[in-house]
Structures are given as structure tokens and as C-alpha cells.
Amino acid sequence: MTNKQKIILFIVILLTSCNPYQGLAALPVSTETPTRSTATATKIHTTATPRPRVCTVRTGVPAGNLNIRSGAGVSHSVIALLHEGEVLTVMHSTASLVERGAWMYVRTSRNIKGWINSNYCKIGDNDHGKSNQ
């Protein structure tokens, strides 16, 4: 066997042994047959839509600024500056909102969306202003 043939054989073995789907379970497939409902009336229960959580920027400096970032972490780029006292809507958090140091995905009143650290935002209800941090 020539060196060229050995290299080709090695590449073929390498490529066939690297399966990107190895270890992934197959998605389950439903085997149930849908049935037609014969109910004539259904009582609909309505619930109040929860109010969005808000937080107020608290840097600890009277005229302080806070970076809002493109991702959760200081390695992500700064997309805007927030000002002390600015009220934000909390869209998502990487942990419980009461956990110090969690990253929160927020929206500003200028409709800028990005990530901030919870250490610099006081959490409160939209209509009561209660703090849970």
C-alpha cells in the first residue's frame, strides 16, 4: 500500500468515525390517533395576565451609569448606557430575581433590549414599588 493510499484510508476512517449525531436520542413520535370531541359546552376560565416585573437602576453613584450589554456577561459588548434611577422592564433572568449577581434581560423605555447585572437594579412591582432585593 502506498503512502497516498494510507493517507486516503486514514481520512476515510477518521471521517466515518466522527458522527455529530452520536449520543443524541431520537425524538419521540406520537402514535395516538386524535379523536373528535363530543362536548357541547366548555367553561372557559380566565386569569389575569401577570404584570411585568420592573427594576430601577441603582449604581450607588448619584449620576452613575450602567452598561447594558448584548449578552449575559462582561465579555459581551456594551450597546447603551443606562442612567441612575432609570426604570426597566425585566424580560428574563439567568437565575431567581432575588439572587444577587444574576444577569437579567431587560427593556428600556426607549425600547433598547439587553443584559444587565442584578446587583445594579432594584427589583420592584410595577404598581407597588415593593423591593424584594
ChimeraX attribute file (.defattr): number of C-alpha atoms within 10 A of each C-alpha:
attribute: neighborCount
match mode: 1-to-1
recipient: residues
	/A:1	5
	/A:2	7
	/A:3	8
	/A:4	9
	/A:5	10
	/A:6	11
	/A:7	11
	/A:8	12
	/A:9	12
	/A:10	11
	/A:11	12
	/A:12	11
	/A:13	11
	/A:14	11
	/A:15	10
	/A:16	8
	/A:17	10
	/A:18	9
	/A:19	9
	/A:20	7
	/A:21	8
	/A:22	8
	/A:23	7
	/A:24	7
	/A:25	7
	/A:26	7
	/A:27	6
	/A:28	6
	/A:29	6
	/A:30	6
	/A:31	6
	/A:32	6
	/A:33	6
	/A:34	6
	/A:35	6
	/A:36	6
	/A:37	6
	/A:38	6
	/A:39	6
	/A:40	5
	/A:41	6
	/A:42	6
	/A:43	5
	/A:44	6
	/A:45	5
	/A:46	6
	/A:47	6
	/A:48	5
	/A:49	6
	/A:50	6
	/A:51	9
	/A:52	11
	/A:53	17
	/A:54	22
	/A:55	22
	/A:56	19
	/A:57	23
	/A:58	22
	/A:59	18
	/A:60	10
	/A:61	9
	/A:62	10
	/A:63	9
	/A:64	14
	/A:65	19
	/A:66	19
	/A:67	18
	/A:68	26
	/A:69	22
	/A:70	18
	/A:71	17
	/A:72	19
	/A:73	13
	/A:74	14
	/A:75	9
	/A:76	12
	/A:77	13
	/A:78	16
	/A:79	15
	/A:80	14
	/A:81	11
	/A:82	19
	/A:83	17
	/A:84	18
	/A:85	17
	/A:86	15
	/A:87	22
	/A:88	24
	/A:89	20
	/A:90	21
	/A:91	15
	/A:92	15
	/A:93	18
	/A:94	15
	/A:95	13
	/A:96	12
	/A:97	19
	/A:98	14
	/A:99	14
	/A:100	13
	/A:101	15
	/A:102	17
	/A:103	22
	/A:104	24
	/A:105	22
	/A:106	23
	/A:107	19
	/A:108	16
	/A:109	10
	/A:110	7
	/A:111	10
	/A:112	12
	/A:113	20
	/A:114	22
	/A:115	26
	/A:116	28
	/A:117	21
	/A:118	24
	/A:119	17
	/A:120	19
	/A:121	22
	/A:122	22
	/A:123	25
	/A:124	17
	/A:125	14
	/A:126	14
	/A:127	10
	/A:128	7
	/A:129	13
	/A:130	11
	/A:131	12
	/A:132	11
	/A:133	13
